[in-house]
């Protein structure tokens, strides 16, 4: 049954608060969170569960999903902040 683990709860690193597995499985729509394997692997056999219900291709797609490099993200945010500061100083 696909809803078997829906009531399990854990803190979401992306959102910063507790969510249910159902939320990660559906994101209140029709799509899986791309981090579902990373977040739930310690709680239960999420990979096998998803493979059984959604197929190996979907699980493979999740495993291959490219995660942004945190250092690169921080550098981009710093550069964007510098650009905004520079733009605001140029405005009279």
GIVENHU-V923194 format. One record per pair of residues at least 12 apart in sequence whose ideal C-beta (glycine too) atoms are under 10 Angstrom apart, sorted by sequence separation. I is the first residue (numbers start at 1). J is the second residue. D is the distance in whole Angstrom. If there is no record, write none. Layout:
{{I:J:D} {I:J:D}}
This chain:
{{8:20:7} {9:21:8} {12:24:8} {24:36:5} {47:59:6} {50:62:7} {7:20:6} {8:21:4} {9:22:10} {24:37:10} {37:50:8} {46:59:9} {6:20:6} {7:21:7} {8:22:9} {9:23:9} {10:24:9} {19:33:9} {36:50:7} {5:20:9} {6:21:6} {7:22:7} {21:36:8} {24:39:7} {25:40:9} {47:62:9} {5:21:5} {6:22:4} {8:24:9} {24:40:7} {46:62:10} {47:63:8} {4:21:9} {5:22:8} {6:23:9} {3:21:9} {6:24:10} {15:33:10} {21:39:9} {32:50:8} {3:22:7} {5:24:10} {6:25:7} {14:33:8} {21:40:7} {2:22:10} {5:25:8} {6:26:9} {14:34:10} {19:39:9} {12:33:8} {14:35:7} {25:46:10} {3:25:9} {13:35:8} {21:43:8} {24:46:9} {32:54:8} {37:59:7} {2:25:8} {12:35:9} {21:44:9} {36:59:10} {2:26:10} {25:49:10} {38:62:9} {13:38:9} {14:39:9} {21:46:8} {25:50:8} {37:62:5} {38:63:10} {13:39:7} {32:58:7} {36:62:7} {37:63:6} {12:39:7} {32:59:10} {34:61:9} {35:62:9} {38:65:10} {11:39:9} {21:49:9} {25:53:9} {34:62:6} {37:65:9} {10:39:7} {25:54:9} {32:61:9} {33:62:9} {36:65:10} {38:67:8} {10:40:7} {32:62:7} {35:65:8} {34:65:5} {8:40:8} {10:42:9} {34:66:9} {35:67:8} {10:43:6} {32:65:10} {34:67:8} {9:43:9} {5:40:8} {8:43:6} {8:44:7} {5:43:8} {8:46:10} {5:44:6} {4:44:9} {5:45:10} {5:46:8} {5:49:7} {4:49:7} {2:49:9} {2:50:10} {4:53:9} {2:52:9} {3:53:10} {2:53:5} {1:53:9} {2:54:8}}
